[in-house]
Each structure stands twice: as structure tokens, then as C-alpha cells.
Amino acid sequence: MLLKFIYPLVIYFTPFNVFTYLTFRGAYAALTTLLICFLFGSKIIEALRRLKIGQSVRSDGPATHLVKTGTPTMGGIFIIGSVVISMLLWGDLDNSMIWLSIVSLVAFGAIGFIDDYLKISRRNSAGLPAWGKLAGQFAAALAVVLYLYFSGGGEITKLYLPFLKNPVIDMGTWWIPFGVLLIMGESNAVNFSDGLDGLLAGLLILVFIALAILTYISGRTDYSAYLGIPYIPEAGELTVLCLAIGGALIGFLWYNTHPAEIFMGDCGSLSLGGIVAVISLIIKKEMLVLIIGGVFVLEIASVIIQVISFKLRRKRVFLMSPIHHHFELAGWAEAKVVVRFWILGGLFATIALSTLKIQ
């Protein structure tokens, strides 16, 4: 909005030209979301407490988590809200990928909101039934993928692998189910990673910093040509969105760090996981995002392994899944698990970015 109204004034005041720079608007988008979270975070937490919107802790989890019962949840609301406000101010509202991403963020947030609301109203950790949550995710993911398929041109269906400059295959219509599966998988993987104070927020900050770099270079003809990656005309503007989300997550982490004053809830985790996958589809980094979010892959893999092992062998591979709970039950302090997973997340993001120069 500011770009639309202020840029025409460049002829009268040339410093306004700074609004055309993605780095400038991205930085201030991040500061805006951070400031919104700082200014309104405490008020929102207090309002949630008054409304008795508290977290229900699973009874089969680590005993140390029982003290967290009743901690305000649905923190994803002010993450999503601050990002939407920031993008309306600093984003290029003529960019279709910005609108697609914002709608995706809100849509997956709405599914998570319903899940959180049911958990709160029923006073237990069971929200939407699995089929209901998956059906909502499937509908939202399919809508996004179909829009990209019919508006993205012939390049959208090509699959690129890390370390390789050229696409390995043109998936054609098979890209549609592939994209839907990626969005649903990433959304749920991020959701499974939300279980310790500050864990998910810290990991996602690293992921969105990496995505901000990727969207920036993917939207520039010179950088993308130099690195041998696909040039995506409207991708550059997503840098502003990624930095806005990063700022919101830093603001949220202020209240979510141990001992947490508020939890993200499915409202936040499902929406942020979904938008990570959507951005990766737009910039043709569908496989690279699995490295960037390597911790999320490990988390959901631990759940799958645990379920399959128990069903087939009646034995558990881990003390508890997702895997962050395994380390807790093995004797690691919660803060130690969180920081070590952050370090691991940073390593995955660094490895992913390094592949751009190796290919």
C-alpha cells in the first residue's frame, strides 16, 4: 500500500525511491510485525487468559509438561494478524504471489483455529478428527496448486533437485498431486515439531531467513542466471513476506521462550508449515525445502516410524514421538533439546543454501 501511494511522489522527493527496494521494505515489514507483537502481545495473552483459552496437555507426554496445562494458546492468531497488516503496508499488492501466499496463510490458519477451538471447548488434547483436518488441508492445498498450475506456465511442473542446475523431469499433471502432498506433508511436519517452549518459533525463524534469501535471488535475473536457478518474475516480492513472518516469529518467541507465556497452537503451526511449502512451490525449490526444514522431516519421520513399528511389531523405536520428546524422556532438559534442535536447524539451512553454489 505504501509503495502504491508513495512511489509516484518520487518525482517530487527522490529519496522515496527507496520504497522500490525489496531489502528496505522487507526490513521494515519485519520491524512492523515485531513491533506489533511487542505492543500487543501482553494484551493478547491477558485476553486469552480471561477467556480461559488454555492449552490441554496430552496425558501420555513427559510429566514435566503437566504444569503447562492452561497456558494460553492460539498464539498463531497474532503471528498471522501482524503479518497480514505488515504486508498490506509494505507489500506490492499488485503481485499475485503475495495474495496467493496471504490467502494460503489465512486458510491453513483457519483450519488450525478450528482445531484449537475444539480442543479448548472439549477441555482435552483432541481437536478436529484426523480426517477432518486432512480434508481441510487437502482442499486448501489443492486450490493453491491448481492456481499455480494454470497460471505458472510450462516451467511450473518441472522438478529440480539440489546440486543439479537443470530440471530432472517435467512432471506434467502429476505435479498437482505432488504439490498437494508437499503442502500437506510440510504443514503436518511443522505441526508435529511444535511441542517444546520456543522450539518451533526458533526453527521457523531460520527457515524463513533461508527462504528470504532464495526468494530474493529467484526474483532477480542477474543472480538467478549466475547461480543457474530458475528465474521467477514475481518471486522477489516474497522476500518481504518471508522477512515479515520472521519478524513476527521473533516477536512471538519473546513470549514463547521457556517458560512459555503462550503457545502457537495449530493455528500457527499449520499455517506456517503450509506457507513454507507454498513458497517452495512458487520458487521451484520443492526438494530443497526438505533440506532447509530438515528438522521437520526428522520429526514427522519419527512419528511414522513409531506408528509403523508399533503396528507391525508391537514395539516402539523411540521412547516417545515426535523425536524431541524422546530426548526429553532420555534425560535432556527441555532447554537443551530446544537449543540443540535450533543448532541442527541452522546446519540444515546452511547446507541447503550452500547447494546453490555447488550445482
WOHUBEL-V290080 format. One record per pair of residues at least 6 apart in sequence whose C-alpha atoms are under 6 Angstrom apart, sorted by the first residue. I is the first residue (numbers start at 1). J is the second residue. If there is no record, write none. Layout:
BEGIN
{{I | J} {I | J}}
END
This chain:
BEGIN
{{1 | 88} {1 | 89} {2 | 89} {2 | 90} {3 | 19} {10 | 16} {10 | 17} {25 | 90} {26 | 240} {26 | 243} {29 | 86} {29 | 90} {29 | 244} {30 | 243} {30 | 244} {30 | 247} {32 | 86} {33 | 82} {33 | 83} {33 | 247} {33 | 248} {34 | 247} {34 | 248} {34 | 251} {37 | 251} {48 | 72} {49 | 72} {53 | 72} {54 | 70} {54 | 71} {54 | 72} {54 | 73} {55 | 69} {55 | 70} {55 | 71} {55 | 73} {56 | 69} {56 | 124} {56 | 125} {57 | 69} {58 | 125} {72 | 262} {73 | 262} {73 | 263} {73 | 264} {73 | 265} {74 | 264} {74 | 265} {74 | 267} {75 | 263} {75 | 264} {76 | 264} {76 | 267} {76 | 268} {79 | 248} {83 | 244} {83 | 245} {105 | 271} {105 | 275} {108 | 270} {108 | 271} {109 | 267} {109 | 271} {112 | 266} {112 | 267} {112 | 270} {113 | 267} {115 | 127} {115 | 128} {118 | 127} {119 | 125} {119 | 126} {119 | 127} {141 | 180} {142 | 180} {157 | 170} {157 | 171} {157 | 172} {157 | 175} {158 | 167} {158 | 169} {158 | 170} {158 | 171} {159 | 167} {159 | 168} {159 | 169} {160 | 167} {160 | 168} {162 | 288} {163 | 355} {163 | 358} {163 | 359} {164 | 359} {165 | 228} {165 | 359} {183 | 274} {183 | 277} {186 | 273} {187 | 270} {187 | 273} {187 | 274} {189 | 296} {189 | 300} {190 | 269} {190 | 273} {190 | 296} {191 | 269} {191 | 270} {194 | 200} {197 | 256} {197 | 257} {197 | 258} {197 | 260} {198 | 256} {198 | 257} {199 | 338} {201 | 249} {203 | 342} {203 | 345} {205 | 246} {208 | 242} {208 | 246} {212 | 239} {212 | 242} {215 | 235} {215 | 236} {215 | 239} {216 | 236} {216 | 239} {217 | 223} {217 | 224} {218 | 224} {218 | 231} {218 | 232} {219 | 231} {219 | 232} {219 | 233} {219 | 235} {219 | 236} {224 | 231} {255 | 261} {256 | 262} {280 | 286} {291 | 348} {291 | 352} {292 | 348} {292 | 349} {292 | 352} {294 | 348} {295 | 345} {299 | 322} {299 | 323} {302 | 322} {302 | 323} {303 | 321} {303 | 322} {306 | 316} {306 | 317} {309 | 315} {310 | 316} {318 | 326} {319 | 326} {320 | 326}}
END
